Amino acid sequence: MKLSFCILLLSMALCVNAQWYRDVGRQVTDAGRFVKEAAQGTWDMGRAYMDMREANYRNSDKYFHARGNYDAAQRGAGGKWAAETISNAREFFQGGSSGRGVEDSRADQEANRWGREGGDPNHYRPAGLPEKY
């Protein structure tokens, strides 16, 4: 009787521990995925910035804001987090010091949110911007 009771307790403990290890493993996997998506999203934001600099096209700023945020957010939660963090930091540091004004900063943030929430970046695309972008 004691032996079967011990075996039952041991079996229950192993089942509980197996579930715990699966849950921890899932959390580690989810955290790893989030970090990977954040890194990829950061890359997407950087690529949009470099494209904007290369294009040097009048009135294309909002398009590149929306595109960078859109591309990053398509990666998943980590990419969306990276896009929001980078966008907010950029506007915080540039908004006050560049003399661009509050209205321009608000418009940039609107384009950022538009892209992050899945809106088509072409909504902000200026006429004549080369198809390369």
MDAnalysis code that builds the backbone (N, CA, C; Angstrom):
import MDAnalysis as mda
import numpy as np

u = mda.Universe.empty(399, n_residues=133, atom_resindex=np.repeat(np.arange(133), 3), trajectory=True)
u.add_TopologyAttr("name", ["N", "CA", "C"] * 133)
u.add_TopologyAttr("resid", np.arange(1, 134))
u.add_TopologyAttr("resname", ["MET", "LYS", "LEU", "SER", "PHE", "CYS", "ILE", "LEU", "LEU", "LEU", "SER", "MET", "ALA", "LEU", "CYS", "VAL", "ASN", "ALA", "GLN", "TRP", "TYR", "ARG", "ASP", "VAL", "GLY", "ARG", "GLN", "VAL", "THR", "ASP", "ALA", "GLY", "ARG", "PHE", "VAL", "LYS", "GLU", "ALA", "ALA", "GLN", "GLY", "THR", "TRP", "ASP", "MET", "GLY", "ARG", "ALA", "TYR", "MET", "ASP", "MET", "ARG", "GLU", "ALA", "ASN", "TYR", "ARG", "ASN", "SER", "ASP", "LYS", "TYR", "PHE", "HIS", "ALA", "ARG", "GLY", "ASN", "TYR", "ASP", "ALA", "ALA", "GLN", "ARG", "GLY", "ALA", "GLY", "GLY", "LYS", "TRP", "ALA", "ALA", "GLU", "THR", "ILE", "SER", "ASN", "ALA", "ARG", "GLU", "PHE", "PHE", "GLN", "GLY", "GLY", "SER", "SER", "GLY", "ARG", "GLY", "VAL", "GLU", "ASP", "SER", "ARG", "ALA", "ASP", "GLN", "GLU", "ALA", "ASN", "ARG", "TRP", "GLY", "ARG", "GLU", "GLY", "GLY", "ASP", "PRO", "ASN", "HIS", "TYR", "ARG", "PRO", "ALA", "GLY", "LEU", "PRO", "GLU", "LYS", "TYR"])
u.atoms.positions = np.array([
    [0.824, -1.194, 0.000],
    [0.000, 0.000, 0.000],
    [0.866, 1.255, 0.000],
    [1.881, 1.254, 0.920],
    [2.747, 2.425, 0.994],
    [3.508, 2.625, -0.303],
    [3.943, 1.525, -0.909],
    [4.693, 1.620, -2.151],
    [3.830, 2.193, -3.278],
    [2.592, 1.715, -3.398],
    [1.714, 2.237, -4.455],
    [1.361, 3.698, -4.200],
    [1.201, 4.072, -2.931],
    [0.942, 5.479, -2.599],
    [2.142, 6.350, -2.975],
    [3.349, 5.873, -2.697],
    [4.573, 6.613, -3.055],
    [4.706, 6.741, -4.570],
    [4.372, 5.661, -5.265],
    [4.430, 5.698, -6.736],
    [3.415, 6.701, -7.280],
    [2.217, 6.723, -6.713],
    [1.191, 7.683, -7.114],
    [1.675, 9.111, -6.886],
    [2.228, 9.397, -5.712],
    [2.738, 10.732, -5.411],
    [3.880, 11.119, -6.350],
    [4.766, 10.184, -6.597],
    [5.888, 10.441, -7.497],
    [5.381, 10.715, -8.907],
    [4.408, 9.949, -9.367],
    [3.824, 10.162, -10.697],
    [3.177, 11.539, -10.799],
    [2.427, 11.919, -9.767],
    [1.786, 13.234, -9.763],
    [2.833, 14.340, -9.778],
    [3.886, 14.171, -8.996],
    [4.944, 15.178, -8.940],
    [5.621, 15.316, -10.296],
    [5.862, 14.195, -10.964],
    [6.492, 14.240, -12.281],
    [5.585, 14.915, -13.311],
    [4.292, 14.638, -13.241],
    [3.346, 15.282, -14.163],
    [3.302, 16.786, -13.942],
    [3.237, 17.187, -12.696],
    [3.215, 18.615, -12.376],
    [4.502, 19.271, -12.858],
    [5.649, 18.623, -12.575],
    [6.928, 19.178, -13.002],
    [7.048, 19.222, -14.519],
    [6.540, 18.190, -15.196],
    [6.589, 18.185, -16.658],
    [5.786, 19.359, -17.211],
    [4.606, 19.605, -16.634],
    [3.794, 20.746, -17.070],
    [4.524, 22.059, -16.784],
    [5.157, 22.146, -15.615],
    [5.897, 23.354, -15.256],
    [7.025, 23.597, -16.249],
    [7.769, 22.542, -16.608],
    [8.864, 22.687, -17.566],
    [8.331, 23.099, -18.938],
    [7.190, 22.557, -19.344],
    [6.595, 22.962, -20.620],
    [6.223, 24.438, -20.589],
    [5.620, 24.874, -19.472],
    [5.232, 26.283, -19.353],
    [6.450, 27.201, -19.370],
    [7.475, 26.827, -18.628],
    [8.696, 27.640, -18.610],
    [9.336, 27.636, -19.997],
    [9.377, 26.486, -20.619],
    [9.936, 26.394, -21.970],
    [9.178, 27.269, -22.948],
    [7.854, 27.299, -22.826],
    [7.028, 28.140, -23.700],
    [7.334, 29.610, -23.456],
    [7.498, 29.993, -22.186],
    [7.802, 31.385, -21.860],
    [9.166, 31.783, -22.410],
    [10.146, 30.899, -22.284],
    [11.473, 31.188, -22.816],
    [11.403, 31.310, -24.333],
    [10.652, 30.419, -24.969],
    [10.489, 30.480, -26.415],
    [9.797, 31.774, -26.816],
    [8.743, 32.149, -26.084],
    [8.034, 33.391, -26.374],
    [8.950, 34.596, -26.186],
    [9.760, 34.586, -25.135],
    [10.686, 35.693, -24.893],
    [11.724, 35.753, -26.005],
    [12.219, 34.606, -26.422],
    [13.195, 34.564, -27.516],
    [12.591, 35.083, -28.808],
    [11.346, 34.716, -29.067],
    [10.646, 35.186, -30.266],
    [10.464, 36.701, -30.206],
    [10.081, 37.210, -29.039],
    [9.878, 38.647, -28.868],
    [11.170, 39.410, -29.153],
    [12.275, 38.921, -28.599],
    [13.569, 39.578, -28.803],
    [13.954, 39.544, -30.275],
    [13.743, 38.410, -30.927],
    [14.052, 38.294, -32.358],
    [13.203, 39.268, -33.175],
    [11.908, 39.321, -32.877],
    [11.021, 40.244, -33.593],
    [11.428, 41.695, -33.356],
    [11.828, 42.011, -32.125],
    [12.260, 43.373, -31.805],
    [13.509, 43.736, -32.595],
    [14.439, 42.801, -32.710],
    [15.660, 43.054, -33.484],
    [15.328, 43.252, -34.964],
    [14.447, 42.409, -35.482],
    [14.047, 42.539, -36.883],
    [13.285, 43.844, -37.110],
    [12.434, 44.216, -36.166],
    [11.697, 45.470, -36.266],
    [12.619, 46.672, -36.229],
    [13.650, 46.595, -35.405],
    [14.637, 47.668, -35.352],
    [15.324, 47.799, -36.700],
    [15.647, 46.681, -37.302],
    [16.257, 46.677, -38.638],
    [15.304, 47.321, -39.651],
    [14.030, 46.975, -39.591],
    [13.039, 47.563, -40.511],
    [12.969, 49.080, -40.354],
    [12.993, 49.534, -39.109],
    [12.947, 50.984, -38.857],
    [14.199, 51.660, -39.418],
    [15.340, 51.035, -39.212],
    [16.592, 51.588, -39.733],
    [16.614, 51.626, -41.249],
    [16.087, 50.577, -41.871],
    [16.037, 50.534, -43.343],
    [15.137, 51.633, -43.894],
    [14.000, 51.863, -43.249],
    [13.101, 52.931, -43.696],
    [13.787, 54.290, -43.553],
    [14.522, 54.474, -42.469],
    [15.247, 55.731, -42.257],
    [16.309, 55.923, -43.340],
    [17.069, 54.859, -43.623],
    [18.116, 54.974, -44.650],
    [17.498, 55.224, -46.024],
    [16.386, 54.581, -46.315],
    [15.695, 54.828, -47.586],
    [15.224, 56.274, -47.671],
    [14.720, 56.801, -46.557],
    [14.264, 58.192, -46.545],
    [15.429, 59.133, -46.849],
    [16.572, 58.861, -46.219],
    [17.758, 59.686, -46.448],
    [18.229, 59.577, -47.905],
    [18.215, 58.360, -48.421],
    [18.656, 58.138, -49.801],
    [17.709, 58.809, -50.797],
    [16.406, 58.651, -50.551],
    [15.421, 59.222, -51.473],
    [15.503, 60.742, -51.477],
    [15.685, 61.340, -50.308],
    [15.778, 62.793, -50.182],
    [14.676, 63.466, -51.005],
    [13.457, 62.979, -50.815],
    [12.325, 63.418, -51.632],
    [11.392, 64.285, -50.805],
    [11.022, 65.406, -51.348],
    [10.184, 66.374, -50.644],
    [8.841, 65.759, -50.218],
    [8.454, 66.026, -48.978],
    [7.173, 65.592, -48.405],
    [7.009, 64.072, -48.302],
    [8.120, 63.353, -48.210],
    [8.018, 61.888, -48.106],
    [8.202, 61.394, -46.673],
    [8.470, 62.291, -45.749],
    [8.758, 61.931, -44.359],
    [7.667, 61.034, -43.757],
    [6.426, 61.427, -43.897],
    [5.326, 60.670, -43.278],
    [5.214, 59.266, -43.878],
    [5.459, 59.147, -45.171],
    [5.422, 57.847, -45.822],
    [6.452, 56.909, -45.193],
    [7.668, 57.385, -45.013],
    [8.717, 56.537, -44.457],
    [8.467, 56.219, -42.980],
    [7.858, 57.156, -42.264],
    [7.455, 56.865, -40.886],
    [6.453, 55.709, -40.881],
    [5.421, 55.818, -41.703],
    [4.381, 54.783, -41.760],
    [4.964, 53.459, -42.235],
    [5.828, 53.504, -43.240],
    [6.392, 52.267, -43.779],
    [7.278, 51.552, -42.769],
    [8.141, 52.279, -42.092],
    [9.012, 51.662, -41.090],
    [8.210, 51.009, -39.984],
    [7.198, 51.715, -39.491],
    [6.351, 51.179, -38.423],
    [5.541, 49.982, -38.916],
    [5.043, 50.066, -40.142],
    [4.266, 48.965, -40.712],
    [5.123, 47.705, -40.829],
    [6.295, 47.852, -41.446],
    [7.173, 46.699, -41.646],
    [7.567, 46.069, -40.314],
    [7.918, 46.907, -39.342],
    [8.338, 46.400, -38.032],
    [7.183, 45.682, -37.334],
    [5.997, 46.268, -37.366],
    [4.842, 45.677, -36.679],
    [4.432, 44.352, -37.303],
    [4.708, 44.158, -38.593],
    [4.370, 42.897, -39.254],
    [5.194, 41.740, -38.706],
    [6.277, 42.032, -38.010],
    [7.132, 40.991, -37.421],
    [6.462, 40.328, -36.226],
    [5.575, 41.047, -35.552],
    [4.925, 40.523, -34.359],
    [5.018, 41.520, -33.223],
    [4.709, 41.048, -32.024],
    [4.659, 41.932, -30.858],
    [5.997, 42.612, -30.592],
    [7.093, 41.895, -30.773],
    [8.409, 42.491, -30.548],
    [8.714, 43.592, -31.545],
    [8.357, 43.376, -32.795],
    [8.566, 44.399, -33.820],
    [7.716, 45.630, -33.580],
    [6.490, 45.393, -33.162],
    [5.592, 46.514, -32.866],
    [6.128, 47.328, -31.688],
    [6.626, 46.630, -30.671],
    [7.208, 47.308, -29.511],
    [8.421, 48.132, -29.936],
    [9.289, 47.555, -30.759],
    [10.484, 48.266, -31.223],
    [10.086, 49.509, -32.015],
    [9.100, 49.375, -32.898],
    [8.660, 50.505, -33.711],
    [8.124, 51.637, -32.836],
    [7.318, 51.287, -31.851],
    [6.749, 52.310, -30.971],
    [7.843, 52.976, -30.140],
    [8.753, 52.180, -29.615],
    [9.829, 52.717, -28.785],
    [10.725, 53.654, -29.591],
    [11.114, 53.222, -30.771],
    [11.990, 54.042, -31.619],
    [11.267, 55.310, -32.061],
    [10.016, 55.180, -32.470],
    [9.249, 56.350, -32.926],
    [9.082, 57.378, -31.813],
    [8.725, 56.899, -30.627],
    [8.535, 57.820, -29.506],
    [9.839, 58.497, -29.106],
    [10.927, 57.741, -29.104],
    [12.225, 58.323, -28.754],
    [12.636, 59.364, -29.789],
    [12.443, 59.047, -31.049],
    [12.810, 59.981, -32.123],
    [12.029, 61.280, -31.990],
    [10.742, 61.174, -31.790],
    [9.919, 62.378, -31.683],
    [10.242, 63.160, -30.413],
    [10.547, 62.450, -29.332],
    [10.899, 63.119, -28.087],
    [12.171, 63.936, -28.264],
    [13.192, 63.319, -28.855],
    [14.470, 64.011, -28.988],
    [14.478, 65.030, -30.110],
    [13.769, 64.777, -31.202],
    [13.759, 65.719, -32.309],
    [12.690, 66.790, -32.160],
    [11.609, 66.455, -31.532],
    [10.489, 67.386, -31.437],
    [10.843, 68.712, -30.790],
    [11.566, 68.656, -29.686],
    [11.884, 69.880, -28.974],
    [13.110, 70.588, -29.486],
    [14.078, 69.823, -30.000],
    [15.364, 70.425, -30.333],
    [15.508, 70.834, -31.786],
    [14.686, 70.301, -32.670],
    [14.898, 70.576, -34.086],
    [14.165, 71.818, -34.566],
    [13.254, 72.334, -33.761],
    [12.485, 73.496, -34.185],
    [11.406, 73.155, -35.198],
    [11.083, 71.882, -35.358],
    [10.083, 71.476, -36.347],
    [8.674, 71.801, -35.901],
    [8.486, 71.884, -34.617],
    [7.178, 72.249, -34.116],
    [6.339, 71.080, -33.677],
    [5.383, 71.422, -32.831],
    [4.507, 70.415, -32.249],
    [3.607, 69.784, -33.306],
    [3.115, 70.571, -34.229],
    [2.200, 70.037, -35.249],
    [2.878, 68.999, -36.133],
    [4.119, 69.279, -36.520],
    [4.836, 68.321, -37.364],
    [5.105, 67.033, -36.596],
    [5.433, 67.170, -35.326],
    [5.678, 65.997, -34.492],
    [4.397, 65.175, -34.336],
    [3.274, 65.841, -34.160],
    [1.986, 65.132, -34.061],
    [1.670, 64.397, -35.360],
    [1.940, 65.045, -36.483],
    [1.678, 64.415, -37.777],
    [2.581, 63.192, -37.973],
    [3.839, 63.300, -37.541],
    [4.739, 62.146, -37.618],
    [4.206, 60.992, -36.773],
    [3.755, 61.304, -35.567],
    [3.243, 60.256, -34.674],
    [1.966, 59.625, -35.238],
    [1.159, 60.423, -35.906],
    [-0.045, 59.881, -36.546],
    [0.350, 58.876, -37.630],
    [1.354, 59.225, -38.433],
    [1.835, 58.313, -39.475],
    [2.451, 57.064, -38.840],
    [3.178, 57.244, -37.741],
    [3.758, 56.105, -37.027],
    [2.665, 55.139, -36.577],
    [1.634, 55.677, -35.920],
    [0.527, 54.835, -35.429],
    [-0.199, 54.156, -36.589],
    [-0.415, 54.906, -37.662],
    [-1.090, 54.368, -38.845],
    [-0.375, 53.099, -39.329],
    [0.929, 53.197, -39.491],
    [1.705, 52.048, -39.953],
    [1.719, 50.908, -38.951],
    [1.909, 51.230, -37.672],
    [1.961, 50.198, -36.629],
    [0.664, 49.428, -36.522],
    [-0.449, 50.105, -36.763],
    [-1.763, 49.451, -36.648],
    [-2.184, 48.755, -37.940],
    [-1.279, 48.682, -38.907],
    [-1.568, 47.924, -40.126],
    [-2.103, 48.737, -41.278],
    [-2.127, 50.062, -41.129],
    [-2.578, 50.914, -42.233],
    [-1.573, 50.894, -43.376],
    [-2.060, 50.998, -44.590],
    [-1.208, 50.977, -45.772],
    [-0.323, 52.228, -45.807],
    [1.003, 52.056, -45.783],
    [1.907, 53.214, -45.816],
    [1.714, 54.089, -47.055],
    [1.203, 53.498, -48.142],
    [1.006, 54.274, -49.371],
    [-0.021, 55.388, -49.199],
    [-0.771, 55.332, -48.124],
    [-1.698, 56.415, -47.786],
    [-0.934, 57.739, -47.677],
    [0.328, 57.675, -47.252],
    [1.169, 58.861, -47.079],
    [2.177, 59.055, -48.214],
    [2.140, 58.206, -49.203],
    [3.125, 58.263, -50.284],
    [2.923, 59.513, -51.137],
    [3.965, 60.325, -51.282],
    [3.822, 61.523, -52.120],
    [3.880, 61.153, -53.608],
    [3.185, 61.903, -54.419],
    [3.200, 61.687, -55.856],
    [4.624, 61.865, -56.366],
    [5.042, 60.942, -57.221],
    [6.346, 61.043, -57.845],
    [7.482, 60.357, -57.103],
    [7.231, 59.845, -55.899],
    [8.279, 59.131, -55.186],
    [8.632, 57.883, -55.988],
    [9.920, 57.666, -56.276],
    [10.297, 56.507, -57.106],
    [9.758, 55.192, -56.556],
    [9.378, 54.293, -57.453],
    [8.809, 53.001, -57.089],
    [9.760, 52.166, -56.240],
    [11.040, 52.457, -56.317],
    [12.054, 51.732, -55.530],
    [11.708, 51.738, -54.043],
    [11.028, 52.770, -53.614],
    [10.690, 52.934, -52.208],
    [9.243, 52.547, -51.959],
])
